[in-house]
Amino acid sequence: MHREKKIGIIYIVIGICIPLLALPFVSGYSKDKGFMHNFYNVGIKVNIEGWSAPANQPPPIPGKQNRRTITYREFVPRLIPLRWFLAATAIFFYMGIIRIERSRRSNTLNKGTTDPLR
């Protein structure tokens, strides 16, 4: 087996393992909802302890309504979507198939150039 083909098979196996390793941590699935709702809302929840929204916020002052301070807390994601893992899977599958195809092409080219003419 050629080195390129082995690397292609390893890429495909990694592509299969990525979503399988993420599945135990996934939450948000609802069997009553449709496919697209689950596709967009299923993911791994990121829980940061001590970072909860204040229960009693004072009403905004009319003069300061337009000014909004940006905090670090707003940039931390609350959910890592499962579709990101599926995108990584598709990329690894593609890379694996390309490697296997490249190994086949190099194999046929080598046979054609090394065989004696008849």
NORNOR-V291219 format. One record per helix or strand of 3 or more residues. SS is the DSSP state (a for helix, b for strand). FROM is the first residue (numbers start at 0). LEN is the number of residues. If there is no record, write none. Layout:
SS&FROM&LEN / SS&FROM&LEN
//
This chain:
a&2&21 / a&34&7 / b&42&3 / a&61&3 / a&71&4 / b&78&3 / a&81&33
//
